[in-house]
């Protein structure tokens, strides 16, 4: 029996009951990290007023989190492999809870930004650890399908749940509770993780590639930062072009470094496998389109249709339910039976159809006729992409490197969300501005211009999803999963 099999056995040779209870707490932790991407968005106007931040400064509440999260994901996955997944899981939860408490109690804008950056750093530990725990705990095809369907449902609907919860907390309590809410969730997940997760260690014999850490973290931070500046500065600005150029140089240097070092932070064979690489691309493109929909629907509902924060959150509920149905009713049933591409490609096309529905949104009364059908198509389709993508993205990887493989999936999601939001927001803004050229400005005309911008951008989001379907069909050729044991 190989050493790798011996390594993973303590994590997978446990009772069914313990493993499924462990899954519940892993899912709870992942939900906390997923909803935090949007829950603060609803509270941002109130936080800005309370702490005296300017319109230029307010974006940093989101950017501080995404920079730390996106930039440190690969490092977080490597730490999980090095010191053990249970230990990393508990450290991530503890740090996230403390950072959330600090952010919620912040008396100044600077403290809020620092706490949000800390949240992102600990989320970068937590997200790949949670996914790698699933990868090494569930190896039987049917069980693995159910576990990854749950994870995919959370990834696909967590942002919508965050909008709903953020609306409730902001409207009925206080914006600070959008941050405080993480504390009891983290405490519960940590208590369950301590009790039910295995204490098996990772591959601690590997050296830590410090130059690789610096290069990839710097490259990802520069990329996410460039995307965050597009809205205010534009694609042609010096800060955006300079950040993109820096990112490209650092990431190329990282690849060259990983190809030569004896102890790489990211073994390149993980990414170069056509199935895993296809899964990473599919996940990134799906989330790019999905976050574009969140952005435009949030503004459409609140600015054009004049919904309250709570009404906006409730309006996203069908998307959440559709995502759950797509994961449990479709993906988890079909994953053990069909090749992944036969689930993922139709899923991406279904989501694209939802985006195309949104290109027809009217200025008034468009929820029941357009938004609701689009949400059902989007939730169902994205779920059928994400659950198999998470599964394939970690399949066939040595358990000692499961954290890194899981980090790549999460990095693809994070980069897709950042680039998709920046690109689609720029397209929408440009289309809105073009519509208003020479127009007689009035509230009705401005609403029409906004809707025109949203519709234009959602057409591009649909194109992202169609491209994802094409790449899935061309790259992913894995058959129905069989029982996977780790190989040395």
C-alpha positions as CSV (number, residue, x, y, z in Angstrom):
1,X,0.0,0.0,0.0
2,X,1.4,3.4,-1.0
3,X,2.3,6.1,1.4
4,X,-0.4,8.4,-0.1
5,X,-3.1,5.9,0.5
6,X,-2.0,5.5,4.1
7,X,-2.0,9.3,4.3
8,X,-5.6,9.7,3.2
9,X,-7.1,6.6,4.9
10,X,-7.8,8.3,8.3
11,X,-9.9,10.8,6.4
12,X,-12.0,8.5,4.3
13,X,-12.2,5.3,6.4
14,X,-14.8,6.6,8.8
15,X,-18.4,5.9,9.4
16,X,-20.9,7.2,6.9
17,X,-22.6,9.1,9.6
18,X,-19.5,11.0,10.7
19,X,-18.5,11.9,7.1
20,X,-21.9,13.3,6.3
21,X,-22.0,15.3,9.6
22,X,-18.6,16.6,8.7
23,X,-19.9,17.6,5.3
24,X,-22.6,19.7,7.0
25,X,-20.0,21.7,8.9
26,X,-17.7,22.0,5.9
27,X,-20.7,23.3,3.9
28,X,-21.6,25.8,6.6
29,X,-18.1,27.2,6.5
30,X,-18.1,27.5,2.8
31,X,-21.5,29.2,2.9
32,X,-20.1,31.8,5.2
33,X,-17.2,32.6,2.9
34,X,-19.5,32.6,-0.2
35,X,-22.2,34.9,1.2
36,X,-19.6,37.3,2.5
37,X,-18.8,38.3,-1.1
38,X,-22.2,40.0,-1.4
39,X,-23.7,40.5,2.0
40,X,-21.6,43.6,2.6
41,X,-22.7,45.1,-0.7
42,X,-26.2,45.7,0.6
43,X,-24.9,47.4,3.8
44,X,-22.2,49.5,2.0
45,X,-24.2,52.7,1.7
46,X,-25.0,52.7,5.4
47,X,-21.4,51.8,6.4
48,X,-20.2,54.7,4.2
49,X,-22.4,57.2,5.9
50,X,-21.7,55.9,9.4
51,X,-17.9,56.0,9.0
52,X,-17.7,59.1,6.8
53,X,-16.1,57.5,3.7
54,X,-16.2,59.2,0.3
55,X,-17.7,57.7,-2.8
56,X,-14.1,57.0,-4.1
57,X,-13.1,55.2,-0.9
58,X,-16.2,53.0,-0.4
59,X,-15.2,50.5,-3.1
60,X,-12.3,49.5,-1.0
61,X,-14.6,47.7,1.5
62,X,-15.2,45.2,-1.3
63,X,-11.7,45.5,-2.9
64,X,-9.8,44.9,0.3
65,X,-11.5,41.6,0.7
66,X,-11.2,40.4,-2.9
67,X,-7.5,41.4,-3.1
68,X,-6.5,39.4,0.0
69,X,-8.8,36.5,-1.0
70,X,-7.7,36.2,-4.6
71,X,-4.1,36.9,-4.0
72,X,-3.6,34.4,-1.2
73,X,-5.7,31.4,-2.4
74,X,-2.8,29.3,-3.7
75,X,-0.9,30.0,-0.6
76,X,-3.8,29.0,1.5
77,X,-4.2,25.7,-0.4
78,X,-0.5,25.0,0.0
79,X,-0.7,25.7,3.8
80,X,-3.6,23.2,4.0
81,X,-1.4,20.5,2.3
82,X,1.6,21.4,4.5
83,X,0.1,21.6,8.1
84,X,-3.1,19.5,7.7
85,X,-6.6,20.3,6.6
86,X,-8.3,20.1,9.9
87,X,-5.8,22.5,11.5
88,X,-6.0,24.9,8.6
89,X,-9.8,24.7,8.6
90,X,-10.0,25.7,12.3
91,X,-7.4,28.4,11.9
92,X,-9.3,29.8,9.0
93,X,-12.6,29.8,10.9
94,X,-11.1,31.4,14.0
95,X,-9.4,34.1,12.1
96,X,-12.4,34.9,9.9
97,X,-14.6,35.2,13.0
98,X,-12.2,37.6,14.8
99,X,-11.8,39.7,11.6
100,X,-15.6,39.8,11.2
101,X,-16.1,41.0,14.8
102,X,-13.4,43.7,14.3
103,X,-15.0,44.8,11.1
104,X,-18.5,45.0,12.6
105,X,-17.3,47.0,15.6
106,X,-15.0,49.3,13.5
107,X,-15.1,52.9,14.6
108,X,-13.2,54.2,11.6
109,X,-13.1,53.5,7.9
110,X,-9.4,52.5,8.1
111,X,-10.2,49.8,10.7
112,X,-13.0,48.5,8.6
113,X,-10.7,48.2,5.6
114,X,-8.0,46.4,7.6
115,X,-10.5,44.0,9.0
116,X,-12.0,43.3,5.6
117,X,-8.5,42.5,4.3
118,X,-8.0,40.1,7.2
119,X,-11.3,38.4,6.4
120,X,-10.1,37.9,2.8
121,X,-6.8,36.4,4.0
122,X,-8.5,33.9,6.3
123,X,-11.1,33.1,3.6
124,X,-8.1,32.2,1.3
125,X,-7.2,29.6,3.9
126,X,-10.8,28.4,4.4
127,X,-12.1,28.0,0.8
128,X,-9.5,25.6,-0.6
129,X,-9.3,23.7,2.7
130,X,-13.1,23.0,2.6
131,X,-13.0,21.8,-1.0
132,X,-9.9,19.6,-0.5
133,X,-11.6,18.1,2.6
134,X,-14.4,17.0,0.3
135,X,-12.0,15.7,-2.3
136,X,-10.2,13.3,0.1
137,X,-13.2,12.4,2.2
138,X,-15.7,11.3,-0.5
139,X,-14.3,9.0,-3.1
140,X,-17.3,6.7,-4.0
141,X,-18.9,8.1,-7.2
142,X,-22.5,8.5,-5.9
143,X,-21.4,10.0,-2.5
144,X,-18.9,12.2,-4.3
145,X,-21.6,13.5,-6.6
146,X,-23.9,14.4,-3.7
147,X,-21.1,16.1,-1.7
148,X,-19.9,18.2,-4.7
149,X,-23.5,19.0,-5.6
150,X,-23.9,20.5,-2.2
151,X,-20.7,22.4,-2.6
152,X,-21.7,23.6,-6.1
153,X,-25.1,24.7,-4.8
154,X,-23.4,26.8,-2.2
155,X,-21.0,28.3,-4.7
156,X,-23.8,29.1,-7.1
157,X,-26.3,30.5,-4.6
158,X,-24.1,31.8,-1.8
159,X,-24.0,35.3,-3.4
160,X,-27.8,35.4,-3.7
161,X,-28.2,34.2,-0.1
162,X,-25.8,37.0,0.9
163,X,-28.0,39.6,-0.8
164,X,-31.1,38.3,0.9
165,X,-29.5,38.1,4.3
166,X,-27.8,41.4,3.9
167,X,-31.2,43.0,3.0
168,X,-32.9,41.6,6.1
169,X,-30.1,42.5,8.5
170,X,-29.6,46.0,7.1
171,X,-33.3,46.9,7.1
172,X,-34.3,45.4,10.4
173,X,-31.1,45.6,12.5
174,X,-28.0,47.4,11.5
175,X,-25.3,47.3,8.8
176,X,-22.8,46.0,11.3
177,X,-24.8,42.8,11.7
178,X,-23.8,41.9,8.1
179,X,-20.4,41.4,9.6
180,X,-21.3,40.2,13.1
181,X,-23.4,37.3,11.6
182,X,-20.2,35.5,10.6
183,X,-19.2,35.0,14.2
184,X,-21.9,32.5,15.3
185,X,-21.6,30.7,12.0
186,X,-17.9,30.4,12.4
187,X,-18.1,29.2,16.0
188,X,-20.7,26.5,15.1
189,X,-18.6,25.3,12.1
190,X,-15.4,25.3,14.2
191,X,-17.1,23.3,16.9
192,X,-18.4,20.7,14.4
193,X,-15.1,20.6,12.6
194,X,-13.2,20.0,15.8
195,X,-15.5,17.1,16.7
196,X,-16.1,15.4,13.3
197,X,-13.1,16.2,11.0
198,X,-10.1,13.9,10.9
199,X,-6.9,15.2,12.4
200,X,-4.7,13.7,9.7
201,X,-1.8,15.8,8.6
202,X,-1.0,16.8,5.1
203,X,2.3,16.3,3.2
204,X,4.4,18.3,5.7
205,X,7.7,17.0,4.2
206,X,7.5,19.5,1.3
207,X,9.5,22.7,1.3
208,X,7.6,25.9,1.0
209,X,8.3,27.7,-2.2
210,X,8.7,31.3,-0.9
211,X,9.7,32.9,-4.3
212,X,6.6,31.2,-5.8
213,X,4.4,32.6,-3.1
214,X,5.6,36.1,-3.7
215,X,5.2,35.8,-7.5
216,X,1.8,34.2,-7.6
217,X,0.4,36.4,-4.8
218,X,1.7,39.5,-6.4
219,X,0.4,38.5,-9.8
220,X,-3.1,37.6,-8.6
221,X,-3.3,40.8,-6.4
222,X,-2.3,42.9,-9.4
223,X,-4.9,41.2,-11.6
224,X,-7.7,41.6,-9.1
225,X,-6.7,45.2,-8.4
226,X,-6.7,46.1,-12.1
227,X,-10.2,44.7,-12.4
228,X,-11.4,46.7,-9.3
229,X,-10.1,49.9,-10.8
230,X,-11.7,49.6,-14.2
231,X,-15.1,51.0,-13.0
232,X,-13.6,54.2,-11.8
233,X,-10.6,54.7,-14.0
234,X,-11.4,52.8,-17.3
235,X,-9.6,50.1,-19.2
236,X,-7.2,52.5,-20.8
237,X,-6.0,54.2,-17.6
238,X,-2.4,54.0,-16.6
239,X,-3.3,52.3,-13.3
240,X,-5.3,49.6,-14.9
241,X,-2.8,48.9,-17.8
242,X,0.2,49.1,-15.4
243,X,-1.5,46.6,-13.0
244,X,-2.4,44.2,-15.8
245,X,1.2,44.4,-17.2
246,X,2.6,43.8,-13.7
247,X,0.2,40.8,-13.2
248,X,1.2,39.3,-16.6
249,X,5.0,39.6,-15.8
250,X,4.7,38.2,-12.3
251,X,2.5,35.2,-13.4
252,X,4.8,34.4,-16.3
253,X,7.7,34.5,-13.9
254,X,5.7,32.2,-11.5
255,X,5.1,29.6,-14.3
256,X,8.8,29.7,-15.2
257,X,9.7,29.3,-11.5
258,X,7.3,26.4,-11.0
259,X,8.7,24.6,-14.1
260,X,12.2,24.6,-12.6
261,X,11.9,24.3,-8.9
262,X,12.1,20.9,-7.2
263,X,9.3,21.8,-4.7
264,X,6.8,23.8,-6.6
265,X,4.0,25.7,-5.0
266,X,1.8,24.7,-8.0
267,X,2.8,21.5,-9.8
268,X,2.1,22.5,-13.4
269,X,0.7,19.0,-14.3
270,X,-2.3,19.8,-12.2
271,X,-3.3,22.7,-14.5
272,X,-2.2,21.2,-17.8
273,X,-4.5,18.2,-17.5
274,X,-7.2,18.8,-20.1
275,X,-10.0,17.9,-17.8
276,X,-8.9,19.9,-14.8
277,X,-7.9,22.8,-17.0
278,X,-11.2,22.7,-18.8
279,X,-13.0,22.6,-15.4
280,X,-11.1,25.7,-14.2
281,X,-11.9,27.6,-17.3
282,X,-15.6,26.6,-17.2
283,X,-15.9,27.7,-13.5
284,X,-14.2,31.0,-14.2
285,X,-16.4,31.8,-17.2
286,X,-19.6,30.7,-15.4
287,X,-19.0,32.8,-12.4
288,X,-18.0,35.8,-14.6
289,X,-21.4,35.7,-16.2
290,X,-23.2,35.0,-12.9
291,X,-21.6,37.9,-11.0
292,X,-22.5,40.1,-13.9
293,X,-26.1,39.1,-13.4
294,X,-25.9,39.8,-9.7
295,X,-24.5,43.3,-10.3
296,X,-27.0,44.3,-12.9
297,X,-30.0,42.8,-11.3
298,X,-29.2,44.4,-8.0
299,X,-29.1,47.9,-9.6
300,X,-32.1,47.1,-11.8
301,X,-34.2,46.1,-8.8
302,X,-33.1,48.9,-6.5
303,X,-32.5,51.8,-8.9
304,X,-35.0,51.2,-11.7
305,X,-37.8,49.3,-10.0
306,X,-37.2,51.1,-6.7
307,X,-37.1,47.9,-4.5
308,X,-36.0,48.2,-0.8
309,X,-33.0,46.2,0.3
310,X,-35.2,43.5,1.8
311,X,-37.3,43.3,-1.4
312,X,-34.2,43.1,-3.4
313,X,-32.9,40.2,-1.3
314,X,-36.2,38.4,-1.6
315,X,-36.3,38.9,-5.3
316,X,-33.1,36.8,-5.6
317,X,-34.6,33.9,-3.6
318,X,-35.9,32.0,-6.7
319,X,-32.3,32.0,-8.0
320,X,-31.2,30.4,-4.8
321,X,-33.9,27.8,-4.9
322,X,-33.2,27.0,-8.6
323,X,-29.5,26.5,-7.8
324,X,-30.4,24.1,-5.1
325,X,-32.7,22.2,-7.3
326,X,-30.2,22.1,-10.1
327,X,-27.5,20.8,-7.8
328,X,-29.5,18.2,-6.0
329,X,-32.2,17.3,-8.6
330,X,-30.0,17.2,-11.7
331,X,-26.2,17.4,-11.1
332,X,-26.0,15.0,-8.1
333,X,-28.2,12.4,-10.0
334,X,-26.4,12.6,-13.3
335,X,-22.8,13.0,-12.2
336,X,-22.2,9.3,-11.4
337,X,-24.0,8.3,-14.6
338,X,-22.9,10.6,-17.4
339,X,-19.6,12.2,-18.6
340,X,-19.2,15.6,-17.0
341,X,-19.4,17.5,-20.4
342,X,-22.9,16.2,-21.0
343,X,-24.0,17.9,-17.8
344,X,-21.8,21.0,-17.9
345,X,-22.2,22.1,-21.5
346,X,-26.1,22.0,-21.4
347,X,-25.9,23.7,-18.0
348,X,-23.8,26.6,-19.4
349,X,-26.2,27.0,-22.4
350,X,-29.2,27.0,-20.0
351,X,-27.6,29.8,-18.0
352,X,-26.9,31.6,-21.3
353,X,-30.5,31.4,-22.2
354,X,-31.3,33.0,-18.8
355,X,-29.0,35.9,-19.7
356,X,-30.6,36.3,-23.0
357,X,-34.0,36.7,-21.3
358,X,-32.4,39.5,-19.3
359,X,-31.5,41.4,-22.5
360,X,-35.2,42.0,-22.9
361,X,-35.9,43.5,-19.5
362,X,-38.4,46.5,-19.6
363,X,-38.2,49.7,-17.6
364,X,-41.3,48.9,-15.5
365,X,-42.8,45.7,-14.2
366,X,-40.2,43.3,-15.5
367,X,-39.8,41.0,-12.5
368,X,-42.4,38.3,-13.1
369,X,-42.0,38.4,-16.9
370,X,-38.2,38.5,-17.2
371,X,-36.3,38.5,-14.0
372,X,-38.0,35.4,-12.5
373,X,-37.7,33.2,-15.5
374,X,-34.1,34.3,-16.0
375,X,-33.2,33.5,-12.4
376,X,-34.6,30.0,-12.7
377,X,-32.6,29.3,-15.9
378,X,-29.4,30.9,-14.4
379,X,-29.7,29.0,-11.0
380,X,-30.3,25.7,-12.7
381,X,-27.7,26.1,-15.4
382,X,-24.9,27.4,-13.2
383,X,-25.4,24.6,-10.7
384,X,-25.0,22.0,-13.5
385,X,-21.6,23.7,-14.3
386,X,-20.2,24.3,-10.9
387,X,-20.8,20.9,-9.2
388,X,-19.0,18.9,-11.9
389,X,-16.3,21.5,-12.2
390,X,-15.4,21.3,-8.5
391,X,-15.4,17.5,-8.8
392,X,-13.2,17.3,-11.8
393,X,-11.0,20.1,-10.6
394,X,-9.8,18.0,-7.7
395,X,-10.2,14.5,-9.2
396,X,-7.1,12.3,-9.7
397,X,-4.8,14.6,-7.6
398,X,-2.5,13.2,-5.0
399,X,-4.1,13.9,-1.6
400,X,-0.9,15.6,-0.5
401,X,-1.7,18.2,-3.2
402,X,-5.5,18.3,-2.9
403,X,-5.3,21.7,-1.2
404,X,-3.4,23.3,-4.1
405,X,-5.9,21.8,-6.7
406,X,-8.8,23.1,-4.6
407,X,-7.1,26.5,-4.5
408,X,-6.9,26.6,-8.3
409,X,-10.6,26.1,-8.6
410,X,-11.3,28.8,-6.1
411,X,-8.8,31.1,-7.8
412,X,-10.5,30.6,-11.1
413,X,-13.8,31.5,-9.5
414,X,-12.3,34.6,-7.9
415,X,-10.6,35.8,-11.0
416,X,-13.7,35.1,-13.1
417,X,-15.8,37.1,-10.7
418,X,-13.3,40.0,-10.7
419,X,-12.8,40.2,-14.5
420,X,-16.4,39.5,-15.3
421,X,-17.7,42.2,-13.0
422,X,-15.2,44.8,-14.3
423,X,-15.6,44.0,-17.9
424,X,-19.4,43.8,-17.9
425,X,-19.7,46.9,-15.7
426,X,-17.6,48.8,-18.2
427,X,-19.8,47.5,-21.1
428,X,-22.9,48.5,-19.3
429,X,-21.6,52.0,-18.4
430,X,-20.5,52.6,-22.0
431,X,-23.8,51.5,-23.4
432,X,-25.7,53.7,-21.0
433,X,-23.5,56.8,-21.8
434,X,-23.9,56.2,-25.5
435,X,-27.7,56.0,-25.1
436,X,-27.8,59.4,-23.3
437,X,-25.7,61.2,-25.9
438,X,-27.9,64.0,-27.3
439,X,-30.9,62.8,-25.3
440,X,-33.1,65.1,-23.2
441,X,-32.2,64.1,-19.6
442,X,-35.1,63.1,-17.4
443,X,-35.7,60.4,-14.8
444,X,-37.5,58.2,-17.3
445,X,-34.8,58.6,-19.9
446,X,-32.1,57.9,-17.4
447,X,-33.9,54.7,-16.4
448,X,-34.2,53.7,-20.1
449,X,-30.5,54.3,-20.5
450,X,-29.6,52.2,-17.5
451,X,-31.8,49.3,-18.7
452,X,-30.2,49.6,-22.1
453,X,-26.8,49.3,-20.5
454,X,-27.8,46.3,-18.4
455,X,-29.3,44.6,-21.4
456,X,-26.2,45.1,-23.5
457,X,-23.9,43.8,-20.8
458,X,-26.1,40.7,-20.2
459,X,-25.8,39.8,-23.9
460,X,-22.0,39.7,-23.4
461,X,-22.5,37.6,-20.2
462,X,-24.5,35.2,-22.3
463,X,-21.5,35.1,-24.7
464,X,-19.2,34.2,-21.8
465,X,-21.4,31.2,-21.0
466,X,-21.6,30.0,-24.6
467,X,-17.8,30.2,-24.8
468,X,-17.7,28.1,-21.6
469,X,-20.0,25.5,-23.2
470,X,-17.7,25.3,-26.2
471,X,-14.6,24.9,-24.1
472,X,-16.3,22.2,-22.0
473,X,-17.2,20.3,-25.1
474,X,-13.6,20.6,-26.5
475,X,-11.5,20.0,-23.4
476,X,-13.4,17.8,-20.9
477,X,-13.5,14.2,-22.0
478,X,-13.6,12.4,-18.7
479,X,-16.2,9.6,-18.5
480,X,-18.5,8.9,-15.5
481,X,-16.5,8.9,-12.3
482,X,-15.3,5.6,-10.8
483,X,-14.2,5.1,-7.3
484,X,-11.0,7.2,-6.9
485,X,-8.3,6.2,-4.4
486,X,-5.3,8.4,-4.0
487,X,-2.2,7.4,-5.9
488,X,1.4,8.1,-5.0
